[in-house]
Amino acid sequence: MLRLVTIPISHYCEKARWALERAGMPYREEPHVQGIHRLAARRAGGGATVPVLVTPDSVIADSAAILAWVDERTAPENRLYPSDPAARGEVQALCRRLDEDLGPSGRRLMYVHMLGQREVTLRFNNQGVPPWEDRFIRWGWPLAVRFIGRALDIHPGVAAEDERVAWGELDHVAELLADGRPYLCGERFSAADLTFAALAAPLVVSPVYGVELPQPALLDPPTAALVERAREHPAGRFAMRLIAEERR
């Protein structure tokens, strides 16, 4: 069976889960908390990040590469990448943009908000991890906060910058959809749509996800307001539609 090493709440890991489940590929998820995930990733044959997919023949240590690997083994009518080279290039270019801009900015923005909400964060962050890891991060919460801060370069003023970038990406997606197209790259659900919906999940706190995410009623008012603003954005509504219709 395939093995998928993850941080359960990670939106990049959600990309990989979604692709595997959409293709009907059985896998065993190995969830870990932040910090320990690096040891697990390296032990599985990857680098310092997750997801890492361990197959019978190889180790794939990047969410975009996992999407491509799964797609190559999916029936043609269900593939996420078009066969036409020009259309495929369009999908790949949008995926890269989302991976490089929306993914990091949305992740760090929500960490800035959630690290100050210890109990809610730990309740949802630790779903499915080994019990000793749950105890470890609870006992060492101040160290975990410092580790995450260094790893993500959290510093004064970064939330405002990340919000600017994230909403710029939402605006870009809304502009693509303004001509009435049903999906980001045309008439079919593609890797660009899956990538966008997965990476937007921290902002819209999707009610359908690989693990449960804290809904606005559980969040501090400023965080809840951020989530509601994202959900009300045309691109946020699009992400919620994709998740409701396609994330089974």
ABEGO torsion letter per residue (X at the ends): XBBBBBBAABAAAAAAAAAAAAAGBBBBBBBBBBGAAAAAAAAAGBBABOBBBBBAABBBABAAAAAAAAAAABBAAABABBABAAAAAAAAAAAAAAAAAAAAAAAAAAAAAAAABAAAAAAAAABGBBAAAAAAAAAAAAAAAAAAAAAAGBBBGAAAAAAAAAAAAAAAAAAAAAAGBABAAEABBBAAAAAAAAAAAAAAGBABBABBBBBAAABBAAAAAAAAAAAABAAAAAAAAAAAAABX
